[in-house]
Amino acid sequence: MKLDQELVREILLAIEASKNDPKEGINLVLANRSPRAISYHVLLLTEAGFILSRDAFPTHNTSLWQPTRLTYKGHEFLDTVRDEEIWRLTKTGAEKAGGVGLGVLLEVGKAYGKQVFKDKLGIELP
């Protein structure tokens, strides 16, 4: 299964919006997304350090990864790509590079965020 950047962002936004106690886990249902794709991307986000998750069925022959909460790194990523303009620029930049992992996607988003910040406010960030 390929990394779906849009699904990554959707999952992070859904986790942030959840009112669930992190001990319970979050049952994600996203429009036009299969449970398998969501579970796979939850696992990837966990491996990247963006979220914490758990296997909802650890004693069965199948895994269904369920997010519990965002990590600081996940909040940082989401805050970086929350703005639609920055997200569009980030995805376009990643596509031009031939695709990138989540860590690089975060850095690309930060770079575009700094550029937009400079253009709008005239302040250059380090």
C-alpha positions as CSV (number, residue, x, y, z in Angstrom):
1,M,0.0,0.0,0.0
2,K,1.3,3.5,-0.9
3,L,1.6,6.4,1.5
4,D,-1.4,8.6,1.0
5,Q,-0.5,12.1,2.1
6,E,-4.1,13.3,2.1
7,L,-5.2,10.4,4.3
8,V,-2.3,11.2,6.7
9,R,-3.6,14.8,7.1
10,E,-7.2,13.6,7.4
11,I,-6.3,11.1,10.2
12,L,-4.3,13.8,12.1
13,L,-7.2,16.3,11.8
14,A,-9.7,13.6,13.0
15,I,-7.5,12.7,16.0
16,E,-7.1,16.3,16.9
17,A,-10.9,16.8,16.7
18,S,-11.7,13.7,18.8
19,K,-13.1,14.1,22.3
20,N,-12.1,10.6,23.3
21,D,-10.0,9.9,26.3
22,P,-6.6,8.7,25.0
23,K,-6.9,5.6,27.1
24,E,-9.9,4.5,25.1
25,G,-8.6,4.9,21.5
26,I,-10.3,6.6,18.7
27,N,-12.5,4.7,16.2
28,L,-11.8,6.5,12.9
29,V,-14.4,6.4,10.2
30,L,-13.4,8.6,7.3
31,A,-15.5,9.2,4.1
32,N,-14.4,7.1,1.2
33,R,-11.6,5.5,3.1
34,S,-11.4,1.8,3.9
35,P,-10.7,0.6,7.5
36,R,-7.6,-1.3,6.1
37,A,-6.2,1.9,4.6
38,I,-6.9,3.9,7.7
39,S,-5.3,1.2,9.9
40,Y,-2.2,1.0,7.7
41,H,-1.7,4.8,7.8
42,V,-2.3,4.9,11.6
43,L,0.5,2.3,11.9
44,L,2.8,4.4,9.7
45,L,2.0,7.6,11.7
46,T,2.9,5.7,14.8
47,E,6.2,4.5,13.4
48,A,7.0,8.1,12.3
49,G,6.3,9.3,15.9
50,F,3.3,11.5,14.9
51,I,0.7,9.6,17.0
52,L,0.4,6.9,19.6
53,S,-1.9,4.0,18.7
54,R,-2.8,0.4,19.8
55,D,-3.8,-2.8,18.1
56,A,-7.5,-3.0,18.8
57,F,-7.5,-6.8,18.3
58,P,-4.2,-8.0,19.6
59,T,-5.4,-11.6,20.1
60,H,-7.0,-12.1,16.7
61,N,-5.3,-13.0,13.4
62,T,-5.9,-9.5,12.1
63,S,-4.7,-6.1,13.2
64,L,-6.7,-3.0,13.3
65,W,-4.5,-0.1,14.5
66,Q,-6.5,2.5,16.4
67,P,-5.0,5.9,17.3
68,T,-5.1,7.1,20.9
69,R,-3.6,10.6,20.6
70,L,-1.3,13.0,18.7
71,T,2.3,13.3,19.9
72,Y,4.1,16.7,20.1
73,K,5.6,15.9,16.7
74,G,2.1,15.1,15.3
75,H,0.8,18.5,16.6
76,E,3.8,20.2,15.0
77,F,3.2,18.5,11.7
78,L,-0.5,19.3,11.8
79,D,0.1,22.9,12.7
80,T,2.5,23.2,9.8
81,V,0.1,21.8,7.2
82,R,-3.2,23.0,8.6
83,D,-3.3,26.0,6.3
84,E,-4.7,25.0,2.9
85,E,-2.2,27.1,1.0
86,I,0.8,25.6,2.8
87,W,-0.6,22.1,2.4
88,R,-1.1,22.6,-1.3
89,L,2.5,23.9,-1.7
90,T,3.8,21.1,0.5
91,K,2.1,18.4,-1.6
92,T,3.2,20.0,-4.8
93,G,6.8,20.2,-3.6
94,A,6.8,16.6,-2.5
95,E,5.4,15.5,-5.9
96,K,8.1,17.5,-7.8
97,A,10.7,15.6,-5.7
98,G,9.1,12.3,-6.7
99,G,7.5,11.7,-3.3
100,V,8.9,12.0,0.2
101,G,8.5,10.3,3.6
102,L,6.6,11.8,6.5
103,G,9.7,13.4,8.1
104,V,10.7,15.1,4.9
105,L,7.1,16.2,4.3
106,L,7.2,17.9,7.7
107,E,10.4,19.8,6.7
108,V,9.0,20.8,3.3
109,G,5.8,22.0,5.1
110,K,7.9,24.0,7.5
111,A,9.9,25.6,4.7
112,Y,6.8,26.6,2.8
113,G,5.2,27.9,6.1
114,K,8.3,30.1,6.7
115,Q,8.0,31.4,3.1
116,V,4.3,32.2,3.4
117,F,5.0,33.8,6.8
118,K,7.7,36.0,5.3
119,D,5.5,36.9,2.3
120,K,2.5,37.9,4.4
121,L,4.3,39.5,7.4
122,G,7.7,40.5,6.1
123,I,9.4,38.6,8.9
124,E,12.1,36.0,8.0
125,L,12.2,33.0,10.4
126,P,15.5,31.0,10.9
